[in-house]
């Protein structure tokens, strides 16, 4: 995982993961990404949390779809 030293780095990580989400097809890939996203959510600036919540929710939906 990237070291979070500024909002810019955290934003870039979120951006990269949001772009990668459509390409993730394996349960383990999605779970790993979701774990990282949830960890980042705890350390990102509050101003970024609304965007982060949307990415996390999309990840959870994709994971749920694989499990059903």
VEXKE-95529 format. One record per residue: residue number from 0; residue in three letters; x, y, z of N, C-alpha, C in turn. Coordinates in Angstrom, 2 decimals, padded with zeros to 5 digits. Last residue first. Layout:
BEGIN
     i    aa       n_X       n_Y       n_Z      ca_X      ca_Y      ca_Z       c_X       c_Y       c_Z
   NUM   ALA         X         Y         Z         X         Y         Z         X         Y         Z
...
This chain:
BEGIN
     i    aa       n_X       n_Y       n_Z      ca_X      ca_Y      ca_Z       c_X       c_Y       c_Z
    67   UNK   -023.24   -013.93   -004.73   -024.60   -014.45   -004.95   -024.71   -015.31   -006.18
    66   UNK   -020.66   -013.06   -004.73   -021.03   -014.04   -003.72   -022.41   -014.63   -003.95
    65   UNK   -020.61   -011.11   -006.68   -019.82   -012.32   -006.88   -020.23   -013.43   -005.92
    64   UNK   -022.18   -009.17   -005.50   -022.65   -009.77   -006.74   -021.88   -011.07   -007.03
    63   UNK   -020.54   -008.37   -003.39   -021.82   -009.05   -003.11   -022.35   -009.76   -004.34
    62   UNK   -018.52   -007.05   -004.84   -018.21   -008.24   -004.05   -019.48   -009.04   -003.75
    61   UNK   -019.99   -004.92   -005.85   -019.33   -005.85   -006.78   -018.99   -007.15   -006.05
    60   UNK   -020.73   -003.67   -003.48   -021.75   -004.19   -004.38   -021.15   -005.21   -005.34
    59   UNK   -018.21   -002.89   -002.48   -019.06   -003.83   -001.72   -020.14   -004.45   -002.61
    58   UNK   -017.44   -001.06   -004.46   -016.65   -002.27   -004.21   -017.47   -003.33   -003.48
    57   UNK   -019.37    000.91   -004.13   -019.28    000.20   -005.41   -018.49   -001.10   -005.25
    56   UNK   -018.68    001.73   -001.52   -019.99    001.13   -001.79   -019.99    000.36   -003.11
    55   UNK   -016.13    002.82   -001.98   -016.30    001.67   -001.08   -017.62    000.98   -001.36
    54   UNK   -016.82    004.95   -003.65   -015.93    003.90   -004.14   -016.06    002.65   -003.28
    53   UNK   -018.43    006.47   -001.92   -018.98    005.96   -003.19   -018.13    004.82   -003.74
    52   UNK   -016.62    007.13    000.12   -017.80    006.30    000.42   -018.40    005.71   -000.85
    51   UNK   -014.86    008.84   -001.23   -014.40    007.54   -000.74   -015.57    006.61   -000.47
    50   UNK   -016.44    011.10   -001.58   -015.94    010.36   -002.75   -015.55    008.95   -002.35
    49   UNK   -016.70    011.74    001.16   -017.89    011.50    000.33   -017.51    010.71   -000.93
    48   UNK   -014.04    012.17    002.10   -014.80    011.00    002.52   -016.05    010.73    001.68
    47   UNK   -012.52    014.38    001.67   -012.46    013.33    000.65   -013.41    012.17    000.95
    46   UNK   -012.79    015.97    003.89   -013.29    016.49    002.61   -013.32    015.43    001.52
    45   UNK   -011.39    014.61    005.92   -012.86    014.55    005.85   -013.45    015.03    004.53
    44   UNK   -008.47    012.92    004.65   -009.13    014.14    005.12   -010.65    014.03    004.98
    43   UNK   -007.91    009.47    005.61   -008.04    010.55    004.62   -008.70    011.78    005.24
    42   UNK   -007.90    007.35    007.36   -006.80    008.32    007.45   -006.91    009.48    006.46
    41   UNK   -010.03    005.68    006.90   -009.77    006.10    008.28   -008.72    007.21    008.37
    40   UNK   -009.81    005.07    004.24   -010.93    005.91    004.67   -010.68    006.47    006.07
    39   UNK   -007.74    003.24    004.16   -007.49    004.62    003.72   -008.58    005.57    004.20
    38   UNK   -009.18    000.96    004.98   -008.07    001.49    005.79   -007.81    002.95    005.42
    37   UNK   -010.94    000.68    002.86   -011.48    000.92    004.20   -010.39    001.45    005.14
    36   UNK   -009.12    000.19    000.77   -009.99    001.36    000.74   -010.52    001.70    002.12
    35   UNK   -008.02   -002.25    001.60   -007.17   -001.08    001.48   -008.00    000.20    001.48
    34   UNK   -010.32   -003.87    001.49   -009.57   -003.72    002.75   -008.71   -002.47    002.71
    33   UNK   -010.91   -003.66   -001.24   -011.84   -003.12   -000.25   -011.16   -002.93    001.10
    32   UNK   -008.72   -005.02   -002.35   -008.95   -003.60   -002.65   -009.85   -002.96   -001.61
    31   UNK   -009.24   -007.57   -001.28   -007.98   -006.88   -000.99   -008.13   -005.38   -001.23
    30   UNK   -011.75   -008.13   -002.43   -011.60   -008.08   -000.98   -010.33   -007.33   -000.58
    29   UNK   -011.03   -008.16   -005.14   -011.98   -007.16   -004.65   -011.87   -007.01   -003.14
    28   UNK   -009.29   -010.36   -005.19   -008.85   -009.03   -005.66   -009.74   -007.94   -005.08
    27   UNK   -010.93   -012.45   -004.29   -009.76   -012.06   -003.49   -009.23   -010.69   -003.91
    26   UNK   -012.80   -012.63   -006.41   -013.23   -012.25   -005.06   -012.05   -011.75   -004.24
    25   UNK   -011.90   -011.20   -009.55   -011.77   -012.27   -008.57   -012.15   -011.76   -007.18
    24   UNK   -012.00   -008.92   -011.05   -013.01   -009.96   -011.30   -012.98   -011.08   -010.27
    23   UNK   -011.39   -005.61   -011.77   -011.25   -006.65   -010.75   -012.38   -007.67   -010.93
    22   UNK   -012.02   -003.60   -013.52   -011.18   -004.70   -014.02   -011.01   -005.83   -013.01
    21   UNK   -013.43   -001.70   -012.06   -014.12   -002.45   -013.11   -013.33   -003.64   -013.65
    20   UNK   -011.27   -000.75   -010.27   -012.41   -001.55   -009.81   -013.13   -002.30   -010.93
    19   UNK   -009.44    001.05   -011.24   -009.13   -000.38   -011.34   -010.33   -001.26   -011.03
    18   UNK   -010.51    003.53   -010.62   -010.34    003.18   -012.03   -010.10    001.69   -012.21
    17   UNK   -010.35    003.39   -007.84   -011.66    003.53   -008.47   -011.59    003.15   -009.95
    16   UNK   -007.58    003.30   -007.53   -008.38    002.13   -007.15   -009.78    002.20   -007.77
    15   UNK   -006.82    005.84   -008.43   -006.28    004.63   -009.06   -007.15    003.41   -008.76
    14   UNK   -008.23    007.45   -006.58   -008.47    007.56   -008.01   -008.02    006.29   -008.74
    13   UNK   -007.01    006.70   -004.18   -008.44    006.48   -004.40   -008.78    006.49   -005.88
    12   UNK   -004.38    007.58   -004.74   -004.64    006.18   -004.44   -006.12    005.85   -004.67
    11   UNK   -004.85    010.32   -005.02   -004.34    009.56   -006.16   -004.59    008.07   -005.96
    10   UNK   -005.66    010.98   -002.42   -006.58    011.16   -003.54   -006.14    010.33   -004.73
     9   UNK   -003.28    010.43   -001.04   -004.49    009.66   -000.74   -005.48    009.77   -001.89
     8   UNK   -001.66    012.41   -002.20   -001.30    011.00   -002.32   -002.53    010.12   -002.07
     7   UNK   -003.08    014.70   -001.39   -002.85    014.44   -002.80   -002.52    012.97   -003.02
     6   UNK   -002.99    014.68    001.37   -004.27    014.46    000.72   -004.11    014.13   -000.74
     5   UNK   -000.02    012.86    002.34   -000.76    014.08    002.05   -002.09    013.72    001.42
     4   UNK    000.95    010.43    002.91    001.66    011.56    003.49    000.93    012.87    003.24
     3   UNK    000.60    007.17    003.02   -000.26    008.34    002.94    000.42    009.50    003.67
     2   UNK    002.22    004.87    001.00    002.28    005.64    002.23    001.45    006.90    002.05
     1   UNK    000.41    002.29   -000.62    001.16    003.54   -000.66    001.14    004.22    000.70
     0   UNK    000.84   -001.17    000.00    000.00    000.00    000.00    000.89    001.24    000.00
